[in-house]
C-alpha cells in the first residue's frame, strides 16, 4: 500500500474547468491498481480501500462504480504504461540481461467471424495479448505492449527493446525463434547487447548483414555456448507464472480499453511485488518518486 501511494503521487490532478468536480486522480489510480491486486470484485474490495483511507494513503474512498468507469478511460492507458516503467527503475543497477516474450489473458467476450480457409463461421472467446520485456535475474518487467491475440510477436520487439534501453544497460537479449529477423538483431546490437535468438532450419548466412552472420556462425559452430545464453529466456516463463498465479490469467472487464488497463495494472502489481522481494534479498530501497528528477507527470483533463 505504501509503495503504491508513492507511485501514484507522481501524477497531478487535472485542471478543473467546468462541470462536477472529479474525484482525486491519485486516489482513482490507487484504487484501480489496488482492485487488481486484491483479485476481488469491485464491491468486495471496498473494505481494502477503507483500510487504505485509515492509513492515510487515500483522501477518500471512491464508489465502486466510479472505479469501474475510470478503468474504461483511454487517457489513463499511457499513464499506466509509464507506471510500469517507474516501478522497474529501482533495479536498473541489478538487471543487465533481458528476455522478451508474450502471453495471453482470457476474457468473457465472445467473437464470431467467417473463415474462408475452413468455409464456416468460427466462434471463440476474445483474448488480450501482452508483449513484455523482463529481466532474467529478478523477473522485473521493463517494457510492455498490449495487442489483440491476432498480432504477431516479432514486430513488437523493437518497441520493447527501445523502452528498456532508455533506462537499463543491456548486455544480452534472448528470445525464441518467433522474434528472429535481421532488423531485430541489428537493433539489439545497436544498443550494445548480444542478441541470442536461435535460427530456423532454413536460415542462411548469405545475403544478410554482419550481425546476422556473426550470430549465425556462433549458433552453428559454438551451439553449446549459444544455448547457455539463450536458455536465460526460460525466465520469461517464470515471469508469466508469477503474474498469473497471483493475479489470475483472465480479465473481468468487457470493454477493450478497460481490458488493456486491467492487464497493465496486473503488470504494475507484479513489479511492486518484485521490488518488495528484492528489498529483502538484495537490500534495495525502492523509491518511486520522480519529483526530484524533473517531475510530476501531468494529466490532461
C-alpha positions as a printed NumPy array, in Angstrom:
array([[  0.   ,   0.   ,   0.   ],
       [  2.804,   2.439,   0.846],
       [  4.763,   1.785,  -2.356],
       [  1.615,   2.196,  -4.427],
       [  0.954,   5.541,  -2.737],
       [  4.488,   6.69 ,  -3.58 ],
       [  3.875,   5.637,  -7.178],
       [  0.564,   7.429,  -7.67 ],
       [  1.929,  10.631,  -6.088],
       [  3.828,  11.229,  -9.344],
       [  0.651,  12.315, -11.134],
       [ -1.015,  15.707, -10.848],
       [ -4.705,  16.374, -10.531],
       [ -6.149,  17.547, -13.896],
       [ -7.037,  21.226, -14.008],
       [-10.671,  21.841, -13.141],
       [-12.572,  23.647, -15.911],
       [-16.298,  23.057, -15.65 ],
       [-18.918,  20.581, -14.503],
       [-18.98 ,  18.479, -11.399],
       [-15.541,  18.278,  -9.703],
       [-13.983,  14.882, -10.266],
       [-12.61 ,  12.591,  -7.596],
       [ -8.894,  12.939,  -6.743],
       [ -6.973,  11.495,  -9.692],
       [ -4.297,   9.913,  -7.491],
       [ -6.937,   8.134,  -5.441],
       [ -8.589,   6.777,  -8.579],
       [ -5.277,   5.426,  -9.881],
       [ -4.579,   3.949,  -6.457],
       [ -7.997,   2.312,  -6.321],
       [ -7.701,   0.831,  -9.829],
       [ -4.365,  -0.868,  -9.139],
       [ -5.43 ,  -1.915,  -5.652],
       [ -8.546,  -3.561,  -7.051],
       [ -6.434,  -5.742,  -9.359],
       [ -4.022,  -6.584,  -6.529],
       [ -6.799,  -7.938,  -4.308],
       [ -8.284, -10.018,  -7.217],
       [-11.729,  -9.265,  -5.74 ],
       [-14.739,  -7.794,  -7.483],
       [-15.388,  -4.054,  -7.327],
       [-17.864,  -4.427,  -4.465],
       [-15.794,  -6.845,  -2.375],
       [-12.509,  -4.913,  -2.418],
       [-14.019,  -1.736,  -0.929],
       [-13.024,  -2.892,   2.569],
       [ -9.366,  -2.747,   1.457],
       [ -9.898,   0.848,   0.382],
       [-11.31 ,   1.619,   3.824],
       [ -8.064,   0.279,   5.318],
       [ -6.036,   2.41 ,   2.883],
       [ -8.007,   5.502,   3.96 ],
       [ -7.454,   4.749,   7.643],
       [ -3.709,   4.53 ,   6.993],
       [ -3.767,   7.864,   5.134],
       [ -2.889,   6.51 ,   1.689],
       [ -6.051,   7.916,   0.046],
       [ -8.086,  11.008,   0.839],
       [-11.443,   9.379,   0.132],
       [-12.921,   6.018,  -0.813],
       [-14.464,   6.221,  -4.308],
       [-17.657,   4.425,  -5.168],
       [-17.054,   1.026,  -6.753],
       [-18.978,   2.113,  -9.857],
       [-16.728,   5.159, -10.28 ],
       [-13.67 ,   2.892, -10.289],
       [-15.247,   0.728, -12.986],
       [-15.9  ,   3.787, -15.171],
       [-12.387,   5.103, -14.503],
       [-10.874,   1.872, -15.857],
       [-12.66 ,   2.486, -19.156],
       [-10.847,   5.774, -19.828],
       [ -8.399,   5.752, -22.736],
       [ -6.314,   8.614, -21.339],
       [ -5.066,   6.561, -18.386],
       [ -3.588,   3.814, -20.595],
       [ -0.299,   5.676, -21.298],
       [ -0.1  ,   6.64 , -17.614],
       [ -0.38 ,   3.014, -16.535],
       [  2.308,   2.075, -19.07 ],
       [  4.51 ,   4.802, -17.568],
       [  3.861,   3.409, -14.091],
       [  5.223,   0.054, -15.291],
       [  8.484,   1.768, -16.274],
       [  8.697,   3.72 , -12.995],
       [  8.313,   0.531, -10.945],
       [ 11.258,  -1.045, -12.804],
       [ 13.714,   1.83 , -12.212],
       [ 14.903,   0.762,  -8.707],
       [ 16.515,  -2.3  , -10.347],
       [ 18.498,  -0.501, -13.063],
       [ 21.792,  -1.423, -11.394],
       [ 20.771,  -5.061, -10.981],
       [ 19.398,  -6.139, -14.362],
       [ 21.637,  -6.363, -17.453],
       [ 20.302,  -9.472, -19.233],
       [ 16.776,  -9.44 , -20.648],
       [ 14.338, -11.629, -22.499],
       [ 11.183, -10.906, -24.474],
       [  8.023, -12.954, -24.724],
       [  4.242, -12.691, -24.868],
       [  1.308, -14.234, -23.056],
       [ -2.455, -14.141, -23.349],
       [ -5.227, -13.291, -20.898],
       [ -8.706, -14.671, -21.331],
       [-11.91 , -12.64 , -21.377],
       [-15.644, -13.291, -21.162],
       [-16.305, -11.6  , -24.513],
       [-17.158, -13.848, -27.474],
       [-16.39 , -13.029, -31.087],
       [-17.521, -14.604, -34.355],
       [-16.119, -14.46 , -37.869],
       [-16.372, -16.383, -41.121],
       [-13.239, -18.347, -42.025],
       [-12.662, -18.593, -45.77 ],
       [ -9.967, -21.181, -45.071],
       [-12.359, -23.632, -43.412],
       [-15.552, -22.367, -45.051],
       [-17.521, -21.937, -41.855],
       [-18.294, -19.489, -39.093],
       [-15.989, -19.687, -36.076],
       [-16.864, -18.555, -32.566],
       [-14.317, -18.107, -29.771],
       [-13.581, -16.028, -26.717],
       [-11.697, -12.807, -27.316],
       [ -8.19 , -12.627, -25.826],
       [ -5.769,  -9.909, -24.75 ],
       [ -2.115, -10.403, -25.686],
       [  0.611,  -8.922, -23.521],
       [  4.089,  -8.44 , -25.043],
       [  6.754,  -7.728, -22.45 ],
       [ 10.493,  -7.443, -21.777],
       [ 11.685,  -8.869, -18.471],
       [ 14.95 ,  -9.103, -16.583],
       [ 16.304, -12.63 , -16.153],
       [ 17.542, -12.123, -12.574],
       [ 14.615, -10.537, -10.752],
       [ 11.804, -11.01 , -13.32 ],
       [ 11.077,  -7.273, -13.324],
       [  9.134,  -6.126, -16.392],
       [ 10.818,  -3.164, -18.095],
       [  8.541,  -2.686, -21.097],
       [  5.05 ,  -3.8  , -22.073],
       [  2.679,  -3.515, -25.02 ],
       [ -0.905,  -4.801, -25.213],
       [ -2.395,  -6.018, -28.519],
       [ -5.111,  -8.348, -29.767],
       [ -4.486, -12.078, -29.89 ],
       [ -4.   , -11.888, -33.677],
       [ -0.94 ,  -9.584, -33.619],
       [  2.409, -11.223, -34.33 ],
       [  5.224, -11.107, -31.787],
       [  8.198, -10.23 , -33.979],
       [  7.129,  -6.642, -34.893],
       [  6.591,  -5.766, -31.207],
       [ 10.187,  -6.437, -30.11 ],
       [ 11.781,  -3.115, -31.268],
       [  9.475,  -1.012, -29.093],
       [ 10.155,  -3.192, -26.05 ],
       [ 13.921,  -3.083, -26.606],
       [ 13.926,   0.695, -27.053],
       [ 11.916,   1.242, -23.872],
       [ 14.277,  -0.968, -21.899],
       [ 17.4  ,   0.66 , -23.34 ],
       [ 16.239,   4.101, -22.134],
       [ 16.886,   3.155, -18.501],
       [ 18.925,  -0.078, -18.463],
       [ 22.394,  -1.066, -19.707],
       [ 21.692,  -4.171, -21.73 ],
       [ 24.336,  -6.883, -22.141],
       [ 22.208,  -9.693, -23.558],
       [ 18.732, -10.116, -25.045],
       [ 17.451, -13.663, -25.54 ],
       [ 14.228, -14.507, -27.373],
       [ 12.782, -17.532, -29.138],
       [ 12.615, -18.131, -32.893],
       [  9.45 , -16.121, -33.48 ],
       [ 11.456, -12.912, -32.916],
       [ 14.139, -13.772, -35.486],
       [ 14.681, -11.042, -38.082],
       [ 17.643,  -9.069, -39.341],
       [ 16.133,  -5.789, -38.129],
       [ 15.671,  -7.139, -34.588],
       [ 19.22 ,  -8.474, -34.43 ],
       [ 20.69 ,  -5.183, -35.641],
       [ 18.537,  -3.123, -33.264],
       [ 19.693,  -5.12 , -30.249],
       [ 23.303,  -4.876, -31.419],
       [ 22.984,  -1.089, -31.835],
       [ 22.075,  -0.861, -28.148],
       [ 25.309,  -2.649, -27.233],
       [ 23.733,  -6.013, -26.394],
       [ 24.22 ,  -9.522, -27.777],
       [ 21.061, -10.897, -29.471],
       [ 20.696, -14.576, -28.603],
       [ 17.836, -15.603, -30.891],
       [ 18.063, -19.147, -32.342],
       [ 17.947, -19.609, -36.106],
       [ 15.424, -21.659, -38.031],
       [ 16.229, -24.765, -40.048],
       [ 16.065, -22.845, -43.338],
       [ 18.137, -19.839, -42.168],
       [ 21.215, -18.989, -44.236],
       [ 24.192, -16.704, -43.667],
       [ 24.3  , -15.293, -47.19 ],
       [ 22.651, -12.018, -48.219],
       [ 22.408, -10.766, -44.644],
       [ 24.203,  -8.176, -42.524],
       [ 27.262,  -8.661, -40.359],
       [ 25.279,  -9.084, -37.127],
       [ 23.179, -11.848, -38.659],
       [ 26.305, -13.661, -39.93 ],
       [ 28.132, -13.313, -36.591],
       [ 25.253, -14.775, -34.591],
       [ 24.548, -17.433, -37.246],
       [ 28.095, -18.805, -37.139],
       [ 28.088, -18.661, -33.339],
       [ 24.839, -20.647, -33.377],
       [ 26.206, -23.216, -35.837],
       [ 29.816, -23.603, -34.663],
       [ 29.506, -22.996, -30.914],
       [ 25.999, -24.204, -30.293],
       [ 26.553, -25.185, -26.646],
       [ 27.885, -21.722, -25.799],
       [ 24.998, -20.103, -27.682],
       [ 22.373, -22.193, -25.881],
       [ 23.804, -21.36 , -22.457],
       [ 22.947, -17.719, -23.095],
       [ 19.725, -18.44 , -24.984],
       [ 18.201, -20.538, -22.198],
       [ 18.046, -17.462, -19.99 ],
       [ 14.852, -16.967, -21.991],
       [ 13.21 , -19.578, -19.763],
       [ 12.927, -16.882, -17.077],
       [ 10.176, -15.301, -19.178],
       [  8.001, -18.319, -18.36 ],
       [  8.703, -17.738, -14.669],
       [  7.554, -14.132, -15.044],
       [  4.299, -15.244, -16.664],
       [  3.73 , -17.8  , -13.92 ],
       [  4.353, -15.18 , -11.221],
       [  1.764, -12.827, -12.724],
       [ -0.957, -15.362, -13.453],
       [ -0.623, -17.301, -10.209],
       [ -1.031, -14.108,  -8.134],
       [ -3.442, -12.035, -10.204],
       [ -5.211, -14.519, -12.478],
       [ -4.951, -15.478, -16.159],
       [ -8.093, -13.627, -17.225],
       [ -9.597, -10.138, -17.116],
       [-13.05 ,  -9.266, -15.788],
       [-13.674,  -6.182, -17.938],
       [-15.827,  -6.371, -21.071],
       [-14.74 ,  -3.166, -22.844],
       [-11.478,  -3.345, -24.804],
       [ -9.915,  -0.233, -23.24 ],
       [-10.726,  -1.475, -19.743],
       [ -9.202,  -4.858, -20.612],
       [ -5.936,  -3.184, -21.66 ],
       [ -5.86 ,  -1.119, -18.467],
       [ -6.598,  -4.184, -16.356],
       [ -3.645,  -6.1  , -17.822],
       [ -1.368,  -3.086, -17.265],
       [ -2.491,  -2.969, -13.628],
       [ -1.519,  -6.64 , -13.279],
       [  1.981,  -5.782, -14.547],
       [  2.245,  -2.857, -12.09 ],
       [  1.229,  -5.116,  -9.202],
       [  3.792,  -7.691, -10.312],
       [  6.596,  -5.109, -10.445],
       [  5.75 ,  -3.798,  -6.973],
       [  5.844,  -7.373,  -5.63 ],
       [  9.256,  -7.889,  -7.268],
       [ 10.55 ,  -4.711,  -5.606],
       [  9.319,  -5.931,  -2.222],
       [ 11.068,  -9.254,  -2.805],
       [ 14.349,  -7.534,  -3.702],
       [ 14.057,  -5.326,  -0.599],
       [ 14.676,  -8.475,   1.42 ],
       [ 17.003, -10.346,  -0.957],
       [ 19.253,  -7.545,  -2.238],
       [ 18.63 ,  -4.835,   0.339],
       [ 17.438,  -2.213,  -2.171],
       [ 15.212,   0.67 ,  -1.12 ],
       [ 12.537,   1.236,  -3.786],
       [ 11.835,   4.892,  -4.44 ],
       [  9.1  ,   5.534,  -6.981],
       [  9.075,   9.293,  -6.512],
       [ 10.29 ,  11.114,  -9.653],
       [  9.619,  14.655,  -8.407],
       [ 13.3  ,  15.166,  -7.769],
       [ 14.169,  14.315, -11.358],
       [ 12.046,  16.827, -13.151],
       [  8.917,  15.895, -12.22 ],
       [  5.382,  15.262, -11.773],
       [  3.505,  13.721, -14.711],
       [  0.717,  15.978, -15.878],
       [ -2.652,  14.536, -16.784],
       [ -4.831,  16.072, -19.436],
       [ -8.366,  16.744, -18.2  ]])
